[in-house]
Amino acid sequence: MEIGVYSFGDRSIDSDTGQRISTSERLRRLIEEIELADQAGLDVFGVGEHHRPDYTVSSPAVVLAAAASRTKHIRLTSAVNVLSSDDPVRVFQQFATLDLISQGRAEIMVGRGSFIESFPLFGYDLKDYDELFSEKLDLLLKLRESEFITWSGKQRAPLDNLGVYPRPVQELLPVWVAVGGTSASAARTGALGLPMALAIIGGMPERFKPVVDLFRQSASEADHETPRLSINSHGFIADTSQDAANTAFPAFKMVMDKIGRERGWPPMSREQFEMSRSLRGADFIGSPQQVVEKIQFQHEIFGHDRFLIQLTVGTLPHKKVLHAIELLGNEVAPTVKRKVEPEKSLRE
């Protein structure tokens, strides 16, 4: 199993200082986090696209290209690109460039994203989301297959035997589809034979099992080999369970309460937070051993191939974030791989 980290470059109010760190400082910290993840032997680092003042990354490929020059082995992916409000040709070109800079370590993860600001910002109507996504995903997949492309659709100007450059190092630039638990999205992803990243950021993980089953069934019915599956979740790791919880809770609550005010959710209580980090909750907040046990518990449900954790839900002490990355790379990942790989071999 691959283990990695993803981040949106959160820059919420620091609960310790009452101040918001500068965008440049948050980006400096983010690059340092990616560099350390590479040194700690983690497999993947993802950054996601947002267009809000409390996040620093609006162009994942640019941030990842900066990280590529400071890393050697770790795969670099978006998490996600909001493809419906972007141009597939530019997305392909940006990540092909990243692939060249990183010598074959780039991936694209496409999806809806957590917020909707990109739609009015780039002149799209949110009600057209699904048609936009389906059509643009079709174009993106064709772009990676051929240097010259002829294509037409409703949402973008046609292409008539035009060359698209540069071409990436990888023969097929990996494209993942991020899904938030919607059955139709899972079925579409499986039918295309694409790997799926399933975001589990609330509720009990078992309720997502039917979505994963549908994804794999759809792939099988379309005569694809079983595509890869990633589970993406919130979390934080410290030497002790209580330190992890006490460090993460203030920032976590601040972010969730802000989103809750926008969407009509009640404020998060400490009791709810503690429930979410229990074995059957959604969040991976605890000691290395607790996180290992929870990854293994979910692997028994999903049999997934990759696990990504968002360690920075809100602004957290940078030294503690770096230590969490070290714990993930040096303690959690090796233990998970020892425990999970024999189970996978037995099932196969």
LINBEL-V885612 format. One line per field, one symbol per residue. ss: DSSP state (H for helix, E for strand, - for the rest). burial: # if it has 9 or more other ideal C-beta (glycine too) atoms within 8 Angstrom, else .. A space follows every 50 residues. Layout:
# LINBEL-V885612
ss->???
burial->???
This chain:
# LINBEL-V885612
ss->-EEEEEE--E--E------E--HHHHHHHHHHHHHHHHH----EEEE--- ----E----HHHHHHHHH------EEEE--EEHHH--HHHHHHHHHHHHH HH---EEEEEE-----HHHHH----HHHHHHHHHHHHHHHHHHHH--EEE E-------EEEEE----------EEEEEE---HHHHHHHHHH--EEEEE- ----HHHHHHHHHHHHHHHHH-------EEEEEEEEE---HHHHHHHHHH HHHHHHHHHHHHH------HHHHHHH-------EEE-HHHHHHHHHHHHH HH---EEEEE-------HHHHHHHHHHHHHHHHHHHHHHHHHHHHHH-
burial->############.##....##....##.##########.#.######### ...####..##.######.##..#############.##.########## ##..#########...###....#...##.##############....## #.#..#..#....#...#.#..########....################ ....#..##.##.#######.#.#..#.##########..#.###.###. ##########.......#....##.##...########.##########. ##.#.###########...##################.###.##....
